[in-house]
Amino acid sequence: MQSLAWRKSSRSTQGTSEQCVELAQLPDGIGLRDSKAPDAGNLVLTRQAFADLVQQVKHR
């Protein structure tokens, strides 16, 4: 399996560096992980679930 290309959220650079989220495009969805603990696991969402999550966060 190829290594995933994780990228840090552009919002992670603002304020404290302790709250960082990284994303990776997967064949069937989007991976999310904590950049402070990359080996602790990740959350995998479908593209639609990720889009819904982003919309919910924007409206808070």
Beta strands, then each sheet from edge to edge (+ up, - down):
strand 1: 7-8
strand 2: 21-26
strand 3: 29-34
strand 4: 43-45
sheet 1: 1+ 2- 3+ 4-
end
